[in-house]
Amino acid sequence: MEIRKLYLNEDPPMDLLLLADPSKKLVEEYLKRGQCFIAEQSGKMVGEYVLLPTRPETVELVNIAVDEAQQGKGIGKQLVFHAIQQAKTQGFKTIEVGTGNSSISQIALYQKCGFHMIGIDRDFFLRHYDEEIYENGIQTIDMVRLSQDL
């Protein structure tokens, strides 16, 4: 598998981006300011992530997704580690990530990759999304914030 930055003339993989964030408007907004990386396997896009500078020396992993048919094969973990390495290479001192309270496997993944919980943004998904989101039978209401010093 190869992970590379999206080419300037290349369309972003909206199908994958919308797997991680159902708001096309929000995705389009942070794509303008962030860097999109894609994972390719046998010429097919199987995953992606977006890094977005948020504060001096801080970058946020705002979107990470793996094609549903490819999930459970370690691609997500490889993408997270690649994002961490990219953040270090670009001189950032901290990388952050936020995910839904119902995203149980994602919370576990981030912790396995060295992130620590730093807070809860209460009612985030109620404030920013028009439609209710459910995952693992739980309504996604709050954003769990995690961080890692680089």
N, C-alpha and C positions, 0 to 999 in steps of 0.2 A: 504494500500500500504506500502511496505517495501523498504527502500533505503539502500543499502549496497555496500561495496567495492567489486569490482570484485575479485573473488578468483584467486590465482596464477596459477592454472591449468586450468582455465576457459578461453575459447576463448572470445575476446572482441566482442561486438555486432556491427559488421561492418555495417550491414544494417542501424542501428540507427546512428552510427557515421558519415556515409556518407550522411545522411539526412542534417546534420549540416555543413559538410565540404566535398565537392565533390572530394577532392584530397586524394586518398588512400595513396599516398606517404607521404603527410604531416601528415595525421592521424597516420600512422604507426610510424613516427618519434616522434611525441609528446606522443604517448602511451608508448614508451620506457622510457621516462623521467617523465611522469605524473602518476597520480592516477585516475583510472576509477571507477566510482560509477554507479550502476544500480538501477533502480526502477522496482520492480516486483509487479504484481497484479495477484492474482489467478494463480501463477506459471509461468506467462508470463512476459517477459521483455517489459516494456512499455515506458521506458525512460532511459537516461544516461547523465552523464556529466564527464568531465575530468578536474582535477586541475593540473596545471603545475607551479612549483616554477620558478620564472623568475629572481628575484633579492633578495638580503637579505631582509627578512621580507615581501616580496611581492609574491603573488601567482596569477596566471591568470586562469580564467574559460575559457578554450580554445575550448570547444565543449560541447554543450548541445542540446539534441534532445528528442522529444516525438514522439512515434509511431503515424503516421498520423491518424489512426482510433481513437486515444485517445486524440487528440489535442482539446483544448477548454474546458478542464475539470479541469484546475487548476494544472495539474501535473508539468508543466514547472515552475510555481511559487514555488511549493514545492521543486523542484530540486534546484532552485536558492537559496532559503532560507537554504536548507541543505548544499549547497556548502559554503555559508557564515559561517554557524555554524562550518563546518569542518575546514575552514581556521582559524577561531578563536581558535578552540580546538588545532590546530597544531601550534599555536603561531605566525601566520602571523599578520602583522599590517595593510596590505592593500590587497584588492582583486580587480583585474582588469578584464575587459572583453572587447572584440572587436567584432563588428558585421558590416555587410554591410550597406551602406547608404540606400539600398532599403529594409532593414529588419525592416519595420515600427513597426510591432507588437512586435518584440524583443526589439527594442529601448524603447518602452513604458513599456514593462515588466521590464526591468532592472531599469528604473527610478522608477517604482512603488515599487521595492524591495530595494530602497535606493541608487542606483548608480547615479553618476553625470557625465556628459560629460566632458572630459578633453582634447579632441583633435581629429583631423582627420589625418589619415595616407593616404595622397593623392595617388591615383593610386595603392593602395595595391593589389587589385584583378587583375589588369592588369599585375602587375609585377610577381605575384605568381601563377597564374592559366592560363593554355594554352587556355582553352575554355571560351567564354563569359558566364556570369551568369546573369540571369534575375529573378527578384522577384517583384511581385506587378506591373508588366509592366515597371519596371525601371531597367536599367542595373546596376549591382553591380560593382562599380568602386573603391570607397573609403571605408576605414574602419573607423567606428566611435568608438572611444575609450572612455570607461567609467570606473570609479573607485569608490571605497568605502573604507573609513577608518574604521577599525575594532575596 
